[in-house]
Amino acid sequence: MELDLFVRYGPALLSGFAVTILCWLVGSFGGLVLGFAIACLYRWGAAPFRWLISTYVEVIRGTPFMIQLFILYYGGPYIGLVLSPIQAGILSFVVYGSPYFSEIFRGGFNAVPTGQIEAARCVGLSEARILRRIILPQMLVPITAPLTNFFIILTKETAILSVVTVPELLYETQTMAAETFTFVEPFLVLSLFYWLMVIGTSWIGGRVEARVTRHLKRAN
């Protein structure tokens, strides 16, 4: 393939990569925050809240991401929710990711010994201080690897956003392939971009994991 084609379509590919990064980061961290809130409500909320949360988690985890995206983008206007493709992509990531993140956080909560929590309550610590001073520092160790893994999964889910015309990386690559009648080289470049995202995420996750587990290494 001629190099000038990549020079011509380079700005569009980089623009698509930027949109991919935007949707992935904002949507993933939005899902992370919402997932943490869901896990907290499930742990400390009243029984009706736990029932609603369980229903939400099972419905979202039991349906494909593409269907959720279609319903949000094309069905939203029926209830007055009109979103641009990028807005729909980000919001769909928040909705899709939050149940998985909540389950990771819930597993982290359960990993903290109950005896420590009961001892903290006995000395008069509030639930907020127990969460901040006892639960969070200890749960970071078992949840860092699963969080990193799910962030990696979400990097590749961004490709689905092209079906609602989000101008992300796959959308721009398909446009390039259709206009130039070349398919192998553009998609090899596409794979390279995703590989860089995965490698970067893995490296950051590894650094975070090394930081939160360094006290374990010193103990050994």
trRosetta pair geometry for C-beta under 8 A, 3 or more apart (Angstrom, degrees):
i j d omega theta_ij theta_ji phi_ij phi_ji
1 5 6.1 -77 168 45 103 136
1 6 7.6 91 123 -33 117 100
1 182 5.3 89 -110 -158 123 156
1 184 8.0 -166 -37 71 126 89
1 185 4.2 -72 2 -10 152 166
2 5 5.3 102 77 -9 85 99
3 6 5.8 -56 -165 38 51 108
3 7 6.3 52 141 -21 75 104
4 7 5.0 -49 -146 37 43 118
4 8 6.1 46 152 -23 70 102
5 8 5.6 -52 -147 36 32 111
5 9 6.2 2 162 7 67 111
5 176 7.6 112 164 -170 103 108
5 180 5.6 74 -149 -126 136 153
5 182 7.1 66 142 31 167 147
6 9 6.2 -65 -132 55 30 90
6 10 5.6 61 157 -64 65 92
6 13 7.8 -26 -153 6 74 148
6 189 7.4 167 -119 -83 118 158
7 10 5.6 -24 -140 -10 24 123
9 12 5.1 -57 -165 45 68 114
9 13 5.8 69 137 -26 86 102
9 172 7.5 150 180 165 104 100
9 176 4.6 74 -156 -112 159 121
9 180 7.8 -83 -35 -31 143 136
9 186 8.0 -28 104 -111 154 111
10 13 5.7 -59 -145 37 31 109
10 14 6.2 26 160 -15 67 107
11 14 5.8 -57 -144 40 31 109
11 15 6.1 34 155 -21 65 106
12 15 5.5 -52 -146 37 31 114
12 16 6.3 33 153 -19 64 105
12 172 4.8 177 146 -156 94 121
12 175 7.1 -96 155 82 144 130
12 176 7.0 163 89 -63 132 106
13 16 5.6 -53 -148 37 32 112
13 17 6.4 36 151 -22 64 104
13 169 7.0 47 -161 -139 67 76
13 172 5.4 173 -96 123 47 133
13 173 6.9 65 -114 -74 95 73
13 176 7.1 4 -66 -41 100 148
13 189 7.0 -27 -153 133 151 133
13 193 7.8 -149 172 -62 103 145
14 17 5.4 -48 -147 34 35 115
14 18 6.5 39 151 -21 64 101
15 18 5.6 -51 -152 33 33 113
15 19 6.6 31 150 -17 64 103
15 167 7.0 -22 126 136 105 117
15 172 6.8 144 73 -86 88 154
16 19 5.6 -52 -148 36 35 110
16 20 6.3 41 151 -22 66 103
16 167 5.9 -112 -102 151 79 72
16 168 5.2 86 -169 164 82 28
16 169 4.2 131 134 -92 107 39
16 170 7.6 -167 173 22 132 32
16 171 6.2 -165 -130 62 123 85
16 172 3.3 -124 -48 4 147 136
16 173 7.1 -158 107 -24 165 74
17 20 5.5 -50 -149 34 33 116
17 21 6.4 34 152 -18 65 103
17 168 8.0 84 -82 -172 19 67
17 169 5.1 58 -82 -87 56 110
17 193 5.6 -124 -109 -151 115 136
18 21 5.7 -52 -148 36 32 111
18 22 6.3 36 151 -22 64 106
19 22 5.4 -51 -146 35 33 115
19 23 6.3 29 158 -15 67 105
19 86 6.7 -102 -155 -111 107 114
19 166 6.7 176 152 162 129 92
19 167 5.5 124 -8 89 173 74
19 168 4.6 -133 101 -99 109 63
19 169 7.4 -173 64 -34 90 63
20 23 6.2 -57 -146 39 27 105
20 24 6.0 23 158 -16 63 114
20 158 4.9 95 -151 148 88 148
20 161 8.0 173 -110 48 69 136
20 168 4.3 100 -72 -163 79 106
20 169 4.4 -10 -41 -14 142 105
20 193 7.7 83 64 147 159 128
20 197 7.8 -86 130 -78 122 151
21 24 5.8 -61 -143 42 26 111
21 25 5.9 17 165 -13 66 113
21 197 7.6 -154 -92 -109 82 116
22 25 6.4 -61 -140 40 21 101
22 26 6.0 3 172 -1 62 116
22 86 7.4 -5 106 -161 128 118
22 90 7.6 -57 134 -82 84 114
23 26 6.6 -62 -133 47 20 98
23 27 5.4 10 172 -8 60 125
23 86 6.6 -128 -79 -154 104 76
23 89 4.6 -38 -133 129 133 120
23 90 5.4 -128 -133 -77 69 71
23 93 6.3 143 167 -23 83 146
23 158 5.7 130 89 -131 120 108
23 161 6.1 3 159 -69 169 169
23 166 6.8 45 -69 177 154 147
23 168 6.4 -55 15 -89 140 130
24 27 6.3 -63 -133 46 14 104
24 28 5.7 10 169 -17 59 118
24 93 7.2 -164 -117 -134 33 159
24 154 6.1 135 -147 130 88 101
24 155 5.8 39 -139 -108 144 57
24 158 5.2 -49 -69 -69 101 134
24 197 7.5 0 120 -160 175 138
25 28 6.0 -58 -135 39 20 106
25 29 6.1 6 169 -6 61 112
26 29 6.4 -62 -142 44 23 100
26 30 6.0 26 157 -20 61 113
26 90 5.1 -20 99 -140 116 120
26 93 7.7 102 90 73 69 137
27 30 5.6 -58 -145 38 27 113
27 31 6.2 26 156 -17 64 107
27 89 7.0 -87 -61 135 143 70
27 90 4.5 -150 -70 -150 94 55
27 91 7.5 -89 -114 -20 98 12
27 92 7.3 -13 -139 71 135 57
27 93 2.5 41 170 83 136 139
27 94 5.4 -117 -151 -42 68 66
27 97 6.8 124 146 2 86 135
27 154 7.5 -166 100 -178 108 130
28 31 5.7 -56 -149 38 30 110
28 32 6.3 37 149 -26 64 103
28 93 6.2 -59 -53 161 52 124
28 97 5.9 172 -125 -115 53 174
28 151 5.9 73 -168 -124 146 81
28 154 5.1 128 -95 117 114 160
29 32 5.1 -42 -144 30 39 120
29 33 6.5 39 156 -18 65 99
30 33 6.0 -53 -150 35 31 107
30 34 6.3 24 154 -11 65 110
30 90 7.1 76 16 169 150 91
30 93 7.0 94 58 98 112 94
30 94 3.9 -49 113 -102 119 109
30 97 7.8 107 81 61 73 125
30 98 8.0 -58 123 -67 71 101
31 34 5.7 -57 -140 45 32 108
31 35 5.8 37 157 -25 66 109
31 93 6.0 -103 -33 140 125 72
31 94 4.7 -166 -64 -137 74 41
31 95 7.5 -75 -100 17 100 16
31 96 6.9 -45 -105 72 142 59
31 97 2.8 43 170 84 164 115
31 98 4.5 -128 -152 -57 75 63
31 100 7.8 17 161 52 127 91
31 101 5.5 145 139 -6 88 138
31 154 7.9 -173 47 -107 149 151
32 35 5.7 -55 -144 36 24 113
32 36 6.5 26 155 -20 61 104
32 97 7.1 -32 -45 132 56 126
32 101 5.2 -159 -113 -140 46 156
32 147 7.7 58 -120 -148 113 113
33 36 5.9 -53 -152 33 30 110
33 37 6.6 29 151 -16 63 105
34 37 5.6 -54 -150 37 35 112
34 38 6.3 37 151 -21 67 104
34 94 6.0 85 5 -178 145 93
34 97 8.0 107 59 87 111 85
34 98 4.0 -46 100 -115 114 128
34 101 7.4 98 75 67 71 133
34 102 7.8 -59 119 -57 68 104
35 38 5.5 -50 -146 35 33 113
35 39 6.4 34 154 -19 65 104
35 97 6.8 -80 -44 129 127 78
35 98 4.3 -167 -64 -154 77 56
35 99 7.0 -123 -111 -31 97 8
35 100 7.0 -50 -114 71 142 50
35 101 2.7 117 80 91 176 108
35 102 4.0 -135 -160 -48 76 66
35 103 7.9 -64 -162 12 114 54
35 104 7.3 29 154 42 138 96
35 105 6.1 148 137 0 95 126
36 39 5.7 -53 -148 35 32 112
36 40 6.4 31 153 -18 64 105
36 101 6.9 -53 -39 140 63 115
36 102 7.3 -146 -53 -99 19 64
36 105 5.4 154 -109 -90 60 163
37 40 5.7 -55 -149 36 32 110
37 41 6.3 30 154 -17 66 106
38 41 5.8 -56 -147 38 31 109
38 42 6.2 32 154 -21 65 107
38 53 5.5 150 -163 -147 92 117
38 56 7.5 -124 -133 88 132 132
38 57 7.2 137 166 -69 141 106
38 98 6.1 106 -9 164 140 104
38 99 7.2 -71 110 -100 167 48
38 101 8.0 108 44 87 118 88
38 102 3.9 -44 87 -106 120 138
39 42 5.7 -54 -147 36 30 112
39 43 6.3 23 156 -16 64 109
39 101 7.8 -103 -30 124 119 73
39 102 4.5 -177 -53 -154 84 72
39 103 7.8 -157 -90 -51 106 18
39 105 3.7 -109 -34 96 172 121
39 106 4.8 -147 -134 -59 103 75
39 109 6.5 174 167 -21 115 132
40 43 5.8 -61 -147 39 30 106
40 44 6.0 -22 172 25 69 110
40 45 7.7 94 122 -32 59 95
40 105 7.9 -45 -38 138 67 139
40 131 7.7 28 -120 -127 112 148
41 44 6.9 -77 -126 59 22 74
41 45 4.0 26 -176 -36 67 135
41 49 5.2 -113 171 159 106 128
41 50 7.5 -173 134 -77 79 58
41 53 5.8 165 100 -69 114 146
42 45 6.4 -10 -69 28 15 112
42 49 7.5 -145 -87 124 41 95
42 50 5.4 95 -139 -119 62 81
42 53 5.0 -135 -79 106 94 155
42 54 7.5 110 -121 -56 114 76
42 102 7.0 101 -3 177 137 118
42 106 6.3 -26 84 -99 140 121
43 106 7.1 -178 -58 -121 103 81
43 109 5.6 -112 -90 -176 146 165
44 127 6.5 105 -121 176 143 150
45 49 3.4 -84 152 88 135 144
45 50 5.8 168 84 -49 105 76
45 53 7.3 118 54 -16 149 137
46 49 5.2 98 57 8 68 105
46 50 7.3 -133 103 -5 36 90
47 50 5.6 -56 -148 36 35 112
47 51 6.5 36 156 -21 67 103
48 51 5.7 -54 -150 34 34 112
48 52 6.4 31 155 -16 67 105
49 52 5.8 -57 -148 39 32 108
49 53 6.1 30 155 -18 67 109
50 53 5.7 -54 -141 39 30 111
50 54 6.2 34 157 -21 64 106
51 54 5.9 -53 -147 35 28 111
51 55 6.5 29 154 -19 62 106
52 55 5.7 -56 -152 35 31 112
52 56 6.4 32 152 -19 66 106
53 56 5.6 -53 -147 36 33 112
53 57 6.2 32 155 -19 66 106
53 102 7.7 -147 -179 173 113 157
54 57 5.8 -54 -145 37 30 111
54 58 6.3 23 159 -14 65 110
55 58 6.1 -61 -146 40 27 105
55 59 6.2 25 158 -19 65 110
56 59 6.0 -59 -146 36 26 108
56 60 6.3 15 163 -10 64 111
56 99 6.8 -163 124 -85 82 111
57 60 6.3 -63 -146 41 25 102
57 61 6.0 12 163 -7 64 116
57 99 4.1 144 -134 -140 70 112
57 102 6.3 -109 -101 76 120 135
57 103 7.0 121 -159 -55 132 101
58 61 6.1 -60 -135 47 26 104
58 62 5.6 18 165 -16 64 121
59 62 6.0 -69 -141 42 20 106
59 63 6.5 -1 166 -5 61 115
60 63 6.6 -71 -144 41 25 97
60 68 7.0 48 -139 -95 77 144
60 95 6.4 -150 -125 157 131 82
60 96 6.4 -176 -177 -122 111 41
60 98 7.4 2 118 65 170 87
60 99 4.5 162 77 -11 126 141
61 99 5.1 -124 -46 116 96 143
61 100 6.9 131 -97 -65 103 78
63 67 5.3 -99 169 76 105 129
63 68 6.0 120 109 -53 116 95
64 67 4.8 93 67 5 88 102
64 68 7.2 -154 98 -4 48 86
65 68 5.6 -58 -152 38 36 113
65 69 6.2 37 152 -22 69 106
65 92 7.2 99 -172 158 85 112
65 96 5.1 39 -119 -128 95 148
65 157 5.8 -43 129 -157 175 121
65 160 5.8 108 107 76 116 169
66 69 5.6 -54 -149 35 33 113
66 70 6.4 34 153 -19 65 104
66 160 5.3 -124 -85 -164 86 129
66 163 6.5 35 -144 39 103 158
67 70 5.7 -51 -148 36 33 112
67 71 6.3 31 155 -18 65 106
68 71 5.8 -56 -146 38 30 110
68 72 6.2 27 157 -18 65 110
68 92 5.8 138 119 -151 101 100
68 95 6.3 -163 173 103 133 125
68 96 5.8 151 84 -77 156 99
69 72 5.9 -59 -146 39 28 109
69 73 6.0 12 163 -7 66 113
69 88 6.8 94 -160 150 77 105
69 89 7.3 21 -136 -105 115 55
69 92 4.5 39 -99 -141 76 161
69 160 6.5 171 -5 132 159 113
69 161 7.1 -148 -141 -105 149 56
69 163 7.0 101 107 69 137 113
69 164 6.0 -140 156 -20 111 133
70 73 6.3 -65 -138 44 24 99
70 74 5.5 -18 -179 21 66 117
70 75 7.4 65 131 -10 64 100
70 163 7.6 -46 -72 117 90 125
70 164 7.3 -172 -93 -71 53 114
71 74 7.0 -62 -115 56 15 83
71 75 4.5 -20 -167 21 57 136
71 76 7.9 103 140 -40 52 72
72 75 6.8 -9 -54 52 10 92
72 76 5.5 29 177 -50 46 112
72 81 7.7 -71 -166 116 66 134
72 83 7.2 -14 149 34 91 147
72 88 5.5 149 117 -155 107 94
72 91 6.3 -173 -180 100 143 113
72 92 5.2 -169 43 -81 157 97
72 95 7.1 178 -77 23 142 154
73 76 6.3 -32 -133 6 10 117
73 83 6.4 -97 -118 70 63 111
73 85 7.1 29 -132 -115 131 58
73 88 4.1 58 -90 -162 92 158
73 92 7.6 -30 -39 -52 94 130
73 164 4.6 -104 -127 -139 178 147
74 77 7.6 -51 -177 18 33 101
74 164 7.8 -139 -39 -118 88 113
75 78 5.6 -44 -171 21 60 118
75 79 7.5 28 146 3 78 100
76 79 6.5 -79 -162 48 41 90
76 80 7.9 -77 163 77 70 30
76 81 3.5 -89 -171 91 98 100
76 82 6.4 162 118 -80 110 28
76 83 5.7 10 97 5 166 103
76 88 7.2 -138 -6 -106 150 108
77 80 7.3 45 -159 -84 37 12
77 81 6.8 -107 -65 68 29 53
77 82 5.2 51 -97 -88 84 81
83 87 4.1 -138 -166 96 98 115
83 88 4.2 131 109 -60 131 83
83 91 6.6 -92 -129 18 159 140
84 87 4.6 92 50 9 78 105
84 88 6.9 -146 88 -6 38 87
85 88 5.7 -58 -146 39 29 110
85 89 6.2 32 155 -23 65 106
85 161 7.5 110 168 175 97 95
85 164 5.2 173 -133 123 95 93
85 165 5.0 -106 -96 85 154 78
85 166 4.4 -168 150 -79 111 64
85 167 7.5 100 93 -10 139 68
86 89 5.5 -52 -148 34 33 114
86 90 6.4 30 156 -16 66 103
86 166 5.7 118 -83 -133 55 96
86 167 7.8 -35 -66 31 101 80
87 90 6.0 -55 -148 37 30 107
87 91 6.1 23 158 -12 66 111
88 91 5.9 -59 -141 43 28 107
88 92 6.0 31 159 -23 65 110
88 164 6.0 -80 95 124 138 154
88 166 7.6 -136 70 -68 93 111
89 92 5.9 -56 -144 35 25 110
89 93 6.6 27 155 -20 60 105
89 158 7.8 57 -176 -143 121 74
89 161 4.2 41 -123 -135 123 127
89 164 7.0 -171 -65 68 88 121
89 166 4.5 56 -54 -92 144 152
89 168 7.4 160 -150 -40 164 128
90 93 5.8 -57 -157 32 32 112
90 94 6.7 33 149 -20 65 103
91 94 5.5 -49 -152 32 38 114
91 95 6.4 33 153 -15 68 105
92 95 5.7 -54 -145 40 34 109
92 96 5.8 29 158 -17 68 112
92 161 7.8 165 62 -100 134 91
93 96 5.8 -56 -135 43 27 107
93 97 5.7 15 169 -11 65 117
93 154 6.8 82 -150 -159 108 119
93 157 7.5 138 -112 104 91 124
93 158 8.0 7 -88 -91 128 75
94 97 6.5 -64 -137 42 18 100
94 98 6.2 29 165 -38 59 109
95 98 6.4 -51 -146 15 21 114
96 99 7.8 -71 178 26 30 95
96 100 7.9 5 145 2 63 114
96 157 7.5 -161 118 161 151 155
97 100 5.8 -71 -161 45 49 107
97 101 5.7 42 151 -19 84 111
97 150 7.3 122 -147 156 96 119
97 154 6.1 15 -94 -96 124 135
98 101 5.7 -58 -141 41 31 110
98 102 6.0 36 159 -26 67 106
99 102 5.5 -53 -145 33 32 114
99 103 6.6 31 157 -19 64 103
100 103 5.9 -53 -152 33 32 109
100 104 6.7 34 150 -18 63 103
100 150 5.6 168 135 -141 128 142
101 104 5.6 -54 -152 34 36 113
101 105 6.3 32 153 -15 68 105
101 147 7.4 52 -126 -117 84 87
101 150 6.9 -180 -77 112 70 157
102 105 5.7 -55 -148 40 32 109
102 106 6.1 36 152 -23 66 106
103 106 5.4 -48 -141 35 33 114
103 107 6.5 38 155 -19 62 101
104 107 5.8 -54 -155 34 30 112
104 108 6.6 32 147 -19 62 105
104 143 5.3 107 161 -146 97 105
104 146 4.8 -176 -130 115 116 129
104 147 5.9 133 156 -71 156 74
104 150 6.8 -109 -49 -8 147 147
105 108 5.3 -53 -151 35 37 115
105 109 6.5 43 150 -23 67 99
105 139 7.4 55 -151 155 60 142
105 143 6.7 44 -93 -127 44 154
106 109 5.5 -45 -150 31 35 115
106 110 6.5 31 152 -15 64 106
107 110 5.7 -57 -148 39 33 110
107 111 6.5 40 151 -31 64 104
107 142 7.0 -120 128 123 99 123
107 143 6.8 144 83 -90 98 95
107 146 7.5 42 68 30 142 167
108 111 5.5 -51 -149 24 34 116
108 112 7.5 38 154 -25 61 94
108 135 8.0 99 133 170 93 90
108 139 3.3 82 168 -171 107 112
108 140 7.5 57 -152 -54 135 25
108 142 5.7 173 -110 75 73 102
108 143 4.1 -27 -74 -46 126 127
109 112 6.4 -54 -168 18 36 108
109 135 6.4 6 -123 -164 69 125
109 139 6.2 2 -65 -101 37 145
111 138 7.2 -160 105 134 97 99
111 139 6.0 130 60 -116 111 74
111 141 8.0 -138 126 71 145 93
111 142 4.7 -163 -115 25 176 155
112 116 6.4 -94 167 60 94 126
112 117 6.6 89 122 -44 116 109
112 134 6.9 102 -167 139 141 89
112 135 5.1 -87 -38 -125 169 70
112 138 5.0 107 -105 90 97 133
112 139 5.9 -54 -46 -61 107 90
113 116 4.9 90 78 -1 95 102
113 117 7.5 -172 100 -3 55 84
114 117 5.7 -59 -156 38 43 110
114 118 6.1 39 151 -18 75 107
115 118 5.7 -56 -144 39 32 109
115 119 6.2 34 156 -21 66 106
116 119 5.7 -53 -147 35 30 112
116 120 6.5 32 153 -20 63 104
116 134 5.8 178 142 -171 116 128
116 138 7.9 90 82 -16 163 163
117 120 5.7 -53 -151 34 32 112
117 121 6.6 32 151 -17 64 104
117 130 6.0 72 -138 -173 79 132
117 134 6.6 158 -90 116 64 144
117 135 7.2 38 -90 -69 107 99
118 121 5.7 -52 -150 36 34 112
118 122 6.4 39 150 -26 64 104
119 122 5.5 -51 -150 30 34 116
119 123 6.8 20 156 -9 65 103
120 123 6.2 -62 -152 40 32 100
120 125 4.4 -47 171 43 92 135
120 129 7.7 -161 176 104 123 94
120 130 4.8 130 119 -109 146 101
120 133 7.8 160 -133 81 140 110
120 134 5.5 -99 -60 -32 155 158
121 124 7.7 64 -178 -63 34 13
121 125 6.6 -86 -84 56 33 81
121 130 7.0 1 -61 -77 74 144
125 129 4.6 -120 -171 88 99 120
125 130 5.2 123 119 -60 121 83
125 133 7.4 -106 -156 51 145 131
125 134 7.8 99 117 -14 162 127
126 129 4.8 91 55 11 80 100
126 130 6.9 -139 97 -6 41 87
127 130 5.5 -52 -145 36 34 115
127 131 6.3 38 154 -22 65 103
128 131 5.8 -53 -152 34 30 112
128 132 6.3 18 155 -11 65 111
129 132 5.7 -58 -140 44 34 105
129 133 5.4 1 172 6 72 118
130 133 6.7 -66 -122 51 18 89
130 134 5.1 -36 -165 35 60 121
130 135 6.2 55 140 -16 74 104
131 134 7.5 -27 -64 52 7 79
131 135 5.0 -38 -134 42 45 126
131 136 6.1 58 160 -30 63 99
132 135 7.8 33 -3 45 16 86
132 136 5.9 -10 -136 15 29 131
133 136 7.8 57 -2 38 12 98
133 137 7.2 -13 180 -3 30 119
134 137 7.1 -79 -160 36 12 101
134 138 6.8 -12 164 2 54 118
135 138 6.4 -83 -158 45 26 99
135 139 5.7 11 165 -15 71 119
136 139 6.0 -61 -132 39 26 104
136 140 6.7 41 165 -38 61 98
137 140 6.3 -49 -162 10 28 115
138 141 6.5 -44 -175 13 45 110
139 142 6.5 -63 -160 45 52 94
139 143 5.7 23 156 -4 83 122
140 143 6.3 -78 -137 49 26 97
140 144 6.0 43 170 -51 68 101
140 212 4.4 -123 127 -153 118 145
141 144 6.8 -45 -151 0 18 110
141 212 5.6 -161 -83 135 59 109
141 213 5.7 104 -129 -87 94 85
141 216 7.2 98 -130 -35 136 134
142 145 7.8 -63 -178 30 37 98
142 146 7.8 15 146 4 67 114
143 146 5.7 -65 -155 49 53 107
143 147 5.6 55 151 -27 83 108
144 147 5.9 -60 -148 37 27 111
144 148 6.4 27 156 -19 64 107
144 205 6.7 146 164 -167 88 83
144 208 5.6 -167 -151 114 123 105
144 209 4.5 158 123 -92 140 81
144 212 5.7 170 -52 47 145 142
144 213 7.8 -118 32 -32 149 104
145 148 5.8 -53 -147 35 31 112
145 149 6.4 31 156 -20 64 107
145 205 7.2 97 -114 168 42 120
145 209 6.2 57 -63 -101 76 136
146 149 5.5 -55 -145 37 33 114
146 150 6.3 28 159 -16 67 105
147 150 6.0 -58 -148 38 30 105
147 151 6.4 34 153 -20 65 105
147 205 7.3 -179 91 -125 83 111
148 151 5.7 -54 -150 34 31 113
148 152 6.5 33 151 -20 64 104
148 201 6.6 150 -162 153 80 91
148 202 6.8 90 172 -115 121 46
148 204 7.7 179 -121 87 106 78
148 205 2.9 72 -117 -133 135 148
148 206 7.7 93 -133 -40 162 52
148 208 7.5 176 -69 55 116 123
148 209 7.2 -50 -26 -42 144 117
149 152 5.6 -54 -155 33 33 113
149 153 6.6 35 148 -20 65 102
149 205 7.9 118 -35 -154 49 165
150 153 5.3 -45 -148 32 41 115
150 154 6.4 42 152 -20 66 102
151 154 5.7 -54 -150 35 33 112
151 155 6.9 46 149 -31 62 94
151 201 5.2 -165 116 -163 114 132
151 205 7.1 180 50 -67 132 123
152 155 5.7 -40 -157 15 37 115
152 156 7.5 22 153 -7 61 100
152 198 5.4 63 -144 -134 100 84
152 201 5.2 172 -82 101 76 141
152 202 6.7 43 -84 -62 128 82
152 205 8.0 -55 -41 -19 106 150
153 156 6.4 -67 -166 39 37 102
153 157 6.5 38 143 -25 70 109
154 157 5.1 -50 -143 32 43 118
154 158 7.2 63 156 -38 64 85
155 158 6.3 -41 -175 2 34 114
155 194 6.4 136 140 -152 109 82
155 197 4.6 165 -159 130 138 128
155 198 5.9 -168 76 -73 156 71
155 201 6.3 -134 -44 -20 139 151
156 159 6.3 -22 179 1 55 112
156 194 6.3 65 -96 -159 77 129
156 198 7.8 24 -48 -72 98 113
157 160 5.7 -31 -177 12 63 115
158 161 5.6 -30 -172 5 56 119
158 168 5.9 -141 160 172 103 159
158 169 7.4 57 117 28 119 104
158 170 7.8 161 115 -2 78 111
159 162 6.4 -29 179 1 52 112
159 168 7.6 -145 -107 101 34 130
159 169 7.5 -59 -98 72 72 95
159 170 4.4 85 -142 -36 80 149
159 194 7.9 -11 -55 -88 115 135
160 163 6.1 -30 178 5 62 113
161 164 6.5 -64 -169 43 55 93
161 166 3.9 -34 151 45 107 143
161 168 5.3 65 82 5 122 140
161 170 7.8 135 60 44 76 114
161 171 7.6 -69 101 -33 82 117
162 165 7.3 34 -171 -93 46 19
162 166 6.2 -96 -85 56 35 81
162 168 6.1 -109 -69 53 80 97
162 170 4.5 -95 -40 91 144 108
162 171 4.0 -178 -126 -65 99 84
162 174 6.7 110 -177 7 147 138
165 171 6.8 100 -151 -132 39 141
166 171 6.3 -167 86 -27 56 147
167 171 5.3 -126 -134 92 36 141
167 172 6.4 63 -177 -56 77 93
168 171 5.4 96 51 13 58 108
168 172 7.2 -122 108 -3 27 95
169 172 6.0 -61 -148 39 29 106
169 173 6.2 28 155 -19 65 110
169 190 6.2 138 148 -135 108 87
169 193 5.7 -158 -155 108 151 154
169 194 7.7 174 99 -57 154 85
170 173 5.5 -56 -145 38 33 113
170 174 6.2 35 157 -20 67 104
170 190 6.5 73 -98 -148 63 135
171 174 5.9 -55 -150 35 27 110
171 175 6.5 29 151 -19 61 106
172 175 5.5 -51 -149 35 34 115
172 176 6.4 37 152 -20 65 104
173 176 5.6 -52 -149 36 33 112
173 177 6.3 31 153 -18 66 106
173 186 4.9 148 -162 159 88 110
173 187 6.4 105 167 -86 134 58
173 189 7.2 -176 -116 79 116 100
173 190 4.6 16 -100 -74 163 124
174 177 5.7 -54 -144 38 32 110
174 178 6.2 30 157 -19 66 108
175 178 5.9 -57 -145 37 27 109
175 179 6.3 16 160 -11 64 113
176 179 6.2 -66 -145 41 26 103
176 180 6.0 -8 169 9 66 118
176 182 7.8 -45 139 66 87 93
176 186 5.0 167 96 -119 121 143
177 180 6.6 -74 -134 52 22 90
177 181 7.6 66 174 -105 56 10
177 182 6.2 -114 -131 80 65 52
177 183 4.8 63 -152 -102 123 64
177 186 4.8 -135 -67 50 92 152
177 187 7.2 26 -74 -40 139 91
178 181 7.7 19 -168 -69 21 48
180 186 7.7 138 57 -44 128 130
182 185 5.6 -14 154 38 121 108
182 186 6.2 123 106 -15 91 103
183 186 6.5 -66 -147 41 27 104
183 187 6.2 9 167 -6 65 117
184 187 6.4 -77 -154 44 23 100
184 188 6.2 25 154 -23 65 109
185 188 5.6 -53 -145 32 32 114
185 189 6.6 32 156 -17 64 102
186 189 5.7 -56 -155 36 33 111
186 190 6.3 39 146 -23 66 104
187 190 4.9 -40 -144 33 43 122
187 191 6.4 50 152 -22 64 97
188 191 5.6 -48 -151 32 33 113
188 192 6.7 39 147 -23 62 101
189 192 5.4 -50 -153 30 36 117
189 193 6.8 40 150 -21 65 99
190 193 5.8 -52 -155 30 33 111
190 194 6.7 25 152 -11 65 105
191 194 5.8 -58 -150 41 34 107
191 195 6.0 39 152 -24 67 108
192 195 5.5 -54 -145 35 30 115
192 196 6.5 34 154 -21 64 102
193 196 5.8 -54 -154 32 30 111
193 197 6.7 30 149 -18 63 104
194 197 5.5 -51 -151 34 38 114
194 198 6.3 35 152 -18 68 104
195 198 5.7 -55 -147 37 32 110
195 199 6.2 30 155 -18 67 107
196 199 5.8 -53 -141 39 30 110
196 200 6.1 31 157 -19 64 108
197 200 5.9 -57 -147 38 27 110
197 201 6.3 24 156 -17 63 109
198 201 5.8 -56 -146 38 29 109
198 202 6.2 30 155 -20 65 108
199 202 5.7 -54 -146 37 29 112
199 203 6.3 31 154 -21 64 106
200 203 5.8 -55 -148 34 30 111
200 204 6.4 26 156 -14 65 106
201 204 5.9 -55 -147 39 31 108
201 205 6.1 31 155 -18 66 109
202 205 5.7 -57 -145 40 29 112
202 206 6.2 32 155 -22 64 107
203 206 5.7 -54 -149 34 29 112
203 207 6.5 29 153 -19 63 104
204 207 5.7 -54 -151 35 33 111
204 208 6.4 31 153 -17 66 105
205 208 5.7 -55 -147 38 32 110
205 209 6.1 32 155 -19 66 108
206 209 5.7 -54 -143 38 30 111
206 210 6.3 32 156 -21 64 105
207 210 5.8 -53 -148 35 30 111
207 211 6.5 29 153 -20 63 107
208 211 5.7 -58 -152 35 32 111
208 212 6.3 15 159 -8 68 109
209 212 6.2 -61 -141 42 29 99
209 213 5.9 3 166 2 66 118
210 213 6.4 -72 -137 50 22 95
210 214 6.4 49 159 -63 62 92
211 214 6.1 -29 -150 -16 27 115
213 216 4.8 -40 -174 29 77 120
213 217 6.6 79 132 -23 82 95
214 217 5.5 -50 -153 33 43 113
214 218 6.6 44 150 -20 69 101
215 218 5.6 -50 -149 35 38 113
215 219 6.4 43 151 -25 65 103
216 219 5.6 -52 -151 31 34 114
216 220 6.7 29 152 -16 64 104
217 220 5.9 -57 -153 36 33 108
